[in-house]
Amino acid sequence: MRYSFILISLLLAGCSTDPVYMKNKETGEIVKCGPYYVGLAKDFKMEGIAHQESQCIQDYKEQGFIRIPSPH
């Protein structure tokens, strides 16, 4: 049981995307898309999480957000 937890943790840690930060041009609000983890994806594939990330970014762009390097 203990080793299963460690193995799952290592799997999840190694297969994730970096967060993408978005800022609303009018309000200054900052939001984050991701990080997305392969282990939590429905089909355990990078393509699935890449689509989730792209969809998140597109949804915020449609609301007036732009991508920024970091919130700091």
LUMTORKOL-448404 format. One record per residue (C-alpha): residue number from 1; x, y, z; residue in three letters. Coordinates in Angstrom, 1 decimal. Example, Ala and Ser with C-alpha at 12.3 -4.5 7.8 and 13.67 -1.06 7.14 Angstrom:
REM residues 2
    nr       px       py       pz   rest
     1     12.3     -4.5      7.8    Ala
     2     13.7     -1.1      7.1    Ser
END
This chain:
REM residues 72
    nr       px       py       pz   rest
     1      0.0      0.0      0.0    Met
     2      2.7      2.5      1.0    Arg
     3      4.7      1.7     -2.2    Tyr
     4      1.6      2.2     -4.4    Ser
     5      1.2      5.7     -3.0    Phe
     6      4.8      6.5     -3.7    Ile
     7      4.6      5.1     -7.2    Leu
     8      1.5      7.0     -8.0    Ile
     9      3.0     10.2     -6.6    Ser
    10      6.1      9.9     -8.8    Leu
    11      4.0      9.2    -11.8    Leu
    12      1.8     12.3    -11.3    Leu
    13      4.8     14.5    -10.6    Ala
    14      6.6     13.5    -13.7    Gly
    15      3.8     14.1    -16.2    Cys
    16      2.3     17.5    -15.8    Ser
    17      2.1     20.8    -17.7    Thr
    18      3.3     24.1    -16.3    Asp
    19      0.6     26.5    -15.3    Pro
    20     -0.3     29.2    -17.8    Val
    21     -1.2     32.6    -16.4    Tyr
    22     -3.7     34.9    -18.0    Met
    23     -4.5     38.5    -17.2    Lys
    24     -7.7     40.4    -18.0    Asn
    25     -6.7     43.6    -19.9    Lys
    26     -9.6     45.6    -18.4    Glu
    27     -9.9     44.5    -14.8    Thr
    28     -6.3     43.3    -14.1    Gly
    29     -7.7     39.9    -12.8    Glu
    30     -5.1     37.1    -13.1    Ile
    31     -6.2     33.5    -13.5    Val
    32     -4.3     30.2    -14.0    Lys
    33     -4.8     27.4    -16.4    Cys
    34     -3.2     24.2    -15.1    Gly
    35     -1.1     22.5    -14.2    Pro
    36     -2.8     19.5    -15.7    Tyr
    37     -1.6     16.0    -14.7    Tyr
    38     -1.6     12.9    -17.0    Val
    39     -2.7     10.6    -14.1    Gly
    40     -5.8     12.7    -13.7    Leu
    41     -6.7     12.8    -17.4    Ala
    42     -9.4     10.5    -18.6    Lys
    43     -7.2      8.5    -21.0    Asp
    44     -3.8      9.0    -19.3    Phe
    45     -2.5     10.7    -22.5    Lys
    46     -0.6     14.0    -22.9    Met
    47     -2.9     14.9    -25.9    Glu
    48     -5.8     15.0    -23.5    Gly
    49     -4.3     17.4    -21.1    Ile
    50     -2.9     19.5    -23.9    Ala
    51     -6.4     19.9    -25.2    His
    52     -7.7     20.8    -21.7    Gln
    53     -5.0     23.5    -21.4    Glu
    54     -5.7     24.9    -24.9    Ser
    55     -9.4     25.0    -24.1    Gln
    56     -8.8     26.8    -20.9    Cys
    57     -6.6     29.4    -22.6    Ile
    58     -9.1     29.9    -25.4    Gln
    59    -12.0     30.3    -23.0    Asp
    60    -10.2     33.1    -21.1    Tyr
    61     -9.0     34.8    -24.3    Lys
    62    -12.6     35.0    -25.4    Glu
    63    -13.3     36.9    -22.1    Gln
    64    -10.6     39.5    -22.7    Gly
    65     -7.6     37.8    -21.0    Phe
    66     -4.1     37.8    -22.4    Ile
    67     -1.3     35.3    -21.6    Arg
    68      1.4     36.6    -19.2    Ile
    69      4.7     35.0    -18.2    Pro
    70      4.1     35.1    -14.5    Ser
    71      1.8     36.9    -12.0    Pro
    72      4.8     38.3    -10.1    His
END
